[in-house]
Structure formats: C-alpha cells, structure tokens
Amino acid sequence: MNIANKISTFRILSVPFFIAALTYYSPQQDYLRWVALGIFVVAAISDAVDGYIARKSKQISKAGMVLDPLGDKLLLASAFVCLNLVKSFPNGIFIPLWVTLIVISRDILIMLGAIVIFIVKQEIKAYPTRWGKLTTTFQMAAVICVLLQFKISPILWWCAAIFTLISGVDYVMRGFKVLYAIDANRNHN
C-alpha cells in the first residue's frame, strides 16, 4: 500500500462522513453544509495529490488504478445524489435530478464496460482521458458551487453534464475499440 493508494483510500473513507453531513443537514444546522464542503474540498484535493504522488514517485499500481477512480466515483455520485435530495439550502440551489442521472448513468456504463473488458481480456488498463479529467473538474466545481450556494451553480452543472456526456461517449468508443481489437486478434489467429 503506497502513499498514493493510502490517499485514495482516505478519499473513499471520507464519503460516508460527507453523506452523513448532508443527510443530517437542516436550515437550523447550516454548519453541516460547511462540514460537507470541507470534507469534499479535502477529498477533491486528495484526488489531485494522489495522482501527482503516483506519477512523480512512479508508484502507479494496479490497486491505485482501481482505488483512485473508485474514490472519485463514490465521492461524486454521492455528492450529486445528496445535492439533489437536499432542497433546503439557504438560496434554494440544488442539483437537478436530470444532472444526477447523467452523472450516475455514465459511471455505471463505465464500470459495466470495465467489467466486460476485464472478463474478456483478463486485464484492464484504465487511464484517465482529458475528457474524463475535464468531467471530474466540472463535476467537482459544480458540487462546490452548490454547497457554497453560488448563483453560477447552474452554469457549472450544465458544463458538468455536457462534459459527462462527452466523456461517457469517449469511454464507450474506447471500450468498443478494445473489444474489437480482441475479436480481430482472435479471428486473425
């Protein structure tokens, strides 16, 4: 368990605390929104830090290739679900259901695709794409803006939704290329 993997594990373990802060939120306990924001910001920073450490110290591992995206997906999916359900924030800004469904659907498609590729190929090499990185950035920015109740939140969740769709299509196309390459190799041999 290298340092980068420990940081990814920390991010995964922070998710229940983030969910709890938003689950118990009420206008009378507005401090819980700030607690959720603090947890989310620390987790978001940890995402950048673990990737930087893994690359700089050449600690890229199979465990890290699973833990890092798992941490991101758990954190962001729970954030979008919770921020859709909590509608009593001070300015009444919450993430619409359609955005939440786009985010979760993409993540489910990516995970199912990864499982299929792993079953067929017996290995999987998951590397983030620039579309995936932009998606994560806009999703995190949207979550932070909603927690801060910024009026620009709708712009960010629209951007997050658009990049989520683009990256979802990109990952699906990449997945099909991998599967077609496997079929082509089998047919060629």
C-alpha positions as CSV (number, residue, x, y, z in Angstrom):
1,M,0.0,0.0,0.0
2,N,1.9,3.0,-1.2
3,I,1.3,6.6,-0.2
4,A,-0.9,7.4,-3.3
5,N,-3.1,4.4,-2.5
6,K,-3.5,5.4,1.1
7,I,-4.6,8.9,0.0
8,S,-7.2,7.2,-2.4
9,T,-8.4,5.0,0.5
10,F,-8.7,8.1,2.7
11,R,-11.0,9.7,-0.1
12,I,-13.1,6.5,-0.1
13,L,-13.4,6.6,3.7
14,S,-14.4,10.2,3.7
15,V,-17.5,9.6,1.6
16,P,-19.7,8.3,4.5
17,F,-18.9,11.4,6.5
18,F,-19.8,13.6,3.6
19,I,-23.1,11.8,3.1
20,A,-23.8,12.0,6.9
21,A,-23.2,15.8,7.0
22,L,-25.7,16.3,4.2
23,T,-28.2,13.7,5.4
24,Y,-28.4,15.4,8.8
25,Y,-28.4,18.9,7.3
26,S,-31.2,21.3,8.1
27,P,-31.5,25.1,7.9
28,Q,-31.1,25.1,11.7
29,Q,-27.9,23.2,11.3
30,D,-26.4,25.1,8.4
31,Y,-22.9,24.3,9.8
32,L,-23.3,20.8,8.4
33,R,-23.3,22.3,4.8
34,W,-19.9,23.8,5.7
35,V,-18.7,20.5,7.2
36,A,-19.8,18.7,3.9
37,L,-18.0,21.4,1.9
38,G,-14.8,20.9,4.0
39,I,-14.9,17.2,3.6
40,F,-15.5,17.5,-0.2
41,V,-12.7,20.0,-0.7
42,V,-10.2,17.9,1.2
43,A,-11.3,14.8,-0.8
44,A,-11.0,16.8,-4.1
45,I,-7.6,18.0,-3.2
46,S,-6.6,14.4,-2.3
47,D,-7.6,13.4,-5.8
48,A,-5.0,15.7,-7.3
49,V,-2.4,14.9,-4.7
50,D,-2.6,11.1,-5.0
51,G,-2.2,11.3,-8.8
52,Y,0.7,13.7,-8.5
53,I,2.5,11.5,-6.0
54,A,1.9,8.3,-8.0
55,R,3.3,9.9,-11.2
56,K,6.3,11.7,-9.6
57,S,7.4,8.7,-7.4
58,K,6.4,6.2,-10.1
59,Q,4.1,4.5,-7.7
60,I,1.4,3.7,-10.2
61,S,0.0,0.3,-9.2
62,K,-2.9,-2.0,-10.1
63,A,-4.5,-1.2,-6.7
64,G,-4.2,2.6,-7.5
65,M,-5.8,2.1,-10.9
66,V,-8.8,0.8,-9.1
67,L,-8.8,2.8,-5.8
68,D,-8.4,6.3,-7.5
69,P,-11.3,6.1,-9.9
70,L,-13.4,4.3,-7.3
71,G,-12.8,7.1,-4.8
72,D,-13.8,9.7,-7.4
73,K,-16.9,7.9,-8.5
74,L,-18.1,7.2,-4.9
75,L,-17.4,10.8,-3.9
76,L,-19.0,12.5,-6.9
77,A,-22.0,10.1,-7.2
78,S,-22.9,10.5,-3.5
79,A,-22.4,14.3,-3.9
80,F,-24.8,14.6,-6.8
81,V,-27.4,12.3,-5.2
82,C,-27.2,14.2,-1.9
83,L,-27.2,17.6,-3.5
84,N,-30.3,16.6,-5.5
85,L,-32.2,15.4,-2.4
86,V,-31.3,18.4,-0.1
87,K,-33.6,21.2,-1.2
88,S,-33.5,23.3,1.9
89,F,-30.2,25.1,1.4
90,P,-30.2,28.9,2.1
91,N,-30.6,30.1,-1.5
92,G,-32.6,27.0,-2.6
93,I,-29.9,25.9,-5.1
94,F,-29.7,22.2,-5.6
95,I,-28.6,19.9,-8.4
96,P,-31.5,18.8,-10.7
97,L,-32.4,15.2,-11.0
98,W,-31.5,15.1,-14.7
99,V,-27.9,16.1,-14.0
100,T,-27.6,13.5,-11.2
101,L,-29.0,10.8,-13.6
102,I,-26.4,11.7,-16.3
103,V,-23.5,11.5,-13.8
104,I,-24.6,8.2,-12.3
105,S,-25.5,6.6,-15.7
106,R,-22.1,7.4,-17.1
107,D,-20.4,5.9,-14.1
108,I,-22.5,2.8,-14.3
109,L,-21.7,2.4,-18.0
110,I,-18.0,2.9,-17.4
111,M,-18.0,0.3,-14.6
112,L,-20.0,-2.2,-16.6
113,G,-17.7,-1.7,-19.6
114,A,-14.7,-2.2,-17.5
115,I,-16.1,-5.4,-16.1
116,V,-16.9,-6.7,-19.6
117,I,-13.4,-5.8,-20.8
118,F,-11.8,-7.5,-17.8
119,I,-13.9,-10.7,-18.3
120,V,-12.9,-10.9,-22.0
121,K,-9.3,-9.7,-21.7
122,Q,-8.4,-10.8,-18.2
123,E,-6.8,-7.5,-17.5
124,I,-7.7,-3.8,-17.7
125,K,-5.6,-0.8,-18.0
126,A,-7.6,2.3,-17.0
127,Y,-6.1,5.6,-17.8
128,P,-7.9,8.9,-17.4
129,T,-8.6,10.8,-20.6
130,R,-8.6,14.6,-21.0
131,W,-12.4,14.4,-21.3
132,G,-12.5,12.4,-18.1
133,K,-10.3,14.9,-16.3
134,L,-12.5,17.8,-17.5
135,T,-15.6,16.0,-16.4
136,T,-14.2,15.4,-12.9
137,T,-13.1,19.1,-12.7
138,F,-16.5,20.5,-13.7
139,Q,-18.4,18.0,-11.5
140,M,-16.3,18.9,-8.5
141,A,-16.7,22.6,-9.3
142,A,-20.5,22.2,-9.6
143,V,-20.6,20.4,-6.2
144,I,-18.5,23.1,-4.5
145,C,-20.6,25.9,-6.0
146,V,-23.9,24.3,-4.9
147,L,-22.5,23.8,-1.4
148,L,-21.5,27.5,-1.4
149,Q,-24.9,28.3,-2.8
150,F,-23.3,30.4,-5.6
151,K,-25.8,31.7,-8.2
152,I,-23.5,30.5,-11.0
153,S,-24.1,26.9,-10.0
154,P,-26.4,26.1,-12.9
155,I,-23.7,27.1,-15.4
156,L,-21.3,24.7,-13.8
157,W,-23.8,21.8,-13.6
158,W,-24.6,22.3,-17.2
159,C,-20.9,22.2,-18.1
160,A,-20.5,19.1,-15.9
161,A,-23.5,17.4,-17.7
162,I,-22.1,18.2,-21.1
163,F,-18.6,17.0,-20.3
164,T,-20.0,14.0,-18.6
165,L,-21.9,13.1,-21.8
166,I,-18.8,13.7,-24.0
167,S,-16.5,11.7,-21.7
168,G,-19.1,8.9,-21.5
169,V,-19.3,8.6,-25.3
170,D,-15.5,8.7,-25.5
171,Y,-15.1,5.9,-22.9
172,V,-17.7,3.8,-24.7
173,M,-15.9,4.3,-28.0
174,R,-12.6,3.4,-26.4
175,G,-14.2,0.3,-24.8
176,F,-15.5,-0.9,-28.2
177,K,-12.1,-0.4,-29.8
178,V,-10.6,-2.6,-27.1
179,L,-13.2,-5.3,-27.6
180,Y,-12.9,-5.1,-31.4
181,A,-9.2,-5.4,-31.2
182,I,-9.6,-8.6,-29.1
183,D,-12.0,-10.0,-31.6
184,A,-9.7,-9.1,-34.5
185,N,-6.8,-10.8,-32.9
186,R,-8.8,-14.0,-32.2
187,N,-10.1,-14.1,-35.8
188,H,-6.7,-13.4,-37.2
189,N,-5.1,-16.3,-35.2
